[in-house]
Amino acid sequence: MAQWSLLTNHANVLLCITGEPDIRLRDLAARVNISERAVKRIVADLERAGYLERERHGRRNHYQVNTSATVEGPLAQGLQLGALIAALLPMIAGAI
């Protein structure tokens, strides 16, 4: 039987970036346990949705989470991303 997780890969990537804004995609992929290609696609999705901004620092990227962005979805409509991260991050701080 396939194993599932309550938090999606998108959520896991976003939480890891919140905890370490200068993380490399390779390291992020290892931490979330998905391919580097999947991480690249997820980061692009998060940027398009307005949850994340990327800035080049030399050869590296620096990510900024847009905590004022509102979360999409029928139940979370209007919830600010920062409030969601603030609720989740302390509970998983040791894991990231």
C-alpha positions as CSV (number, residue, x, y, z in Angstrom):
1,M,0.0,0.0,0.0
2,A,1.3,3.5,-0.9
3,Q,2.3,5.7,2.0
4,W,0.7,9.1,2.2
5,S,1.4,12.3,4.2
6,L,-0.9,15.0,5.5
7,L,1.5,17.7,4.3
8,T,2.1,17.8,0.5
9,N,5.5,18.0,-1.1
10,H,4.6,21.7,-1.9
11,A,4.1,22.4,1.8
12,N,7.3,20.5,2.8
13,V,9.3,22.4,0.3
14,L,7.9,25.8,1.5
15,L,8.5,24.9,5.1
16,C,12.1,23.9,4.4
17,I,12.7,27.1,2.5
18,T,11.2,29.1,5.4
19,G,13.7,27.5,7.8
20,E,16.6,27.9,5.4
21,P,16.2,30.5,2.7
22,D,19.5,29.9,1.1
23,I,19.1,26.1,0.7
24,R,20.2,24.5,-2.6
25,L,17.7,22.6,-4.6
26,R,19.8,19.4,-4.3
27,D,19.8,19.7,-0.5
28,L,16.1,20.5,-0.5
29,A,15.4,17.4,-2.6
30,A,17.3,15.2,-0.2
31,R,15.5,16.7,2.8
32,V,12.0,16.3,1.3
33,N,13.0,12.9,-0.2
34,I,11.9,13.8,-3.8
35,S,13.9,14.3,-7.0
36,E,15.7,17.6,-7.7
37,R,13.5,17.9,-10.8
38,A,10.4,17.7,-8.7
39,V,11.8,20.4,-6.3
40,K,12.5,22.7,-9.2
41,R,8.9,22.3,-10.5
42,I,7.5,22.8,-7.0
43,V,9.6,26.0,-6.5
44,A,8.3,27.3,-9.8
45,D,4.7,26.5,-8.8
46,L,5.2,28.4,-5.5
47,E,6.7,31.4,-7.3
48,R,3.8,31.5,-9.8
49,A,1.3,31.3,-7.0
50,G,3.0,34.3,-5.3
51,Y,4.0,32.3,-2.2
52,L,7.7,32.6,-2.9
53,E,10.2,35.0,-4.5
54,R,13.7,34.0,-5.7
55,E,16.7,36.3,-5.9
56,R,20.1,35.4,-7.4
57,H,23.1,35.9,-5.1
58,G,26.0,35.1,-7.3
59,R,25.7,31.4,-8.3
60,R,23.1,30.7,-5.5
61,N,19.5,31.5,-5.0
62,H,18.0,33.2,-2.0
63,Y,14.3,32.6,-1.4
64,Q,11.8,34.9,0.4
65,V,8.5,33.5,1.5
66,N,5.6,35.9,1.0
67,T,3.9,35.6,4.4
68,S,1.2,38.0,3.5
69,A,0.0,35.9,0.5
70,T,-3.4,34.3,1.1
71,V,-3.8,30.6,0.9
72,E,-6.1,29.2,-1.8
73,G,-8.7,26.5,-1.2
74,P,-12.3,26.2,-0.1
75,L,-11.6,25.9,3.6
76,A,-8.5,28.0,4.0
77,Q,-9.8,30.9,1.8
78,G,-8.4,34.2,3.2
79,L,-5.9,32.6,5.6
80,Q,-2.6,34.3,5.4
81,L,0.4,32.0,4.6
82,G,2.3,33.5,7.5
83,A,-0.3,32.4,10.0
84,L,-0.2,28.8,8.6
85,I,3.6,28.7,8.7
86,A,3.7,30.2,12.2
87,A,1.4,27.4,13.3
88,L,3.4,24.6,11.6
89,L,7.0,25.6,11.9
90,P,7.5,25.4,15.7
91,M,6.2,21.8,15.6
92,I,8.6,20.7,12.9
93,A,11.5,23.0,13.6
94,G,13.8,20.0,14.7
95,A,13.1,18.2,11.4
96,I,14.2,21.0,9.1
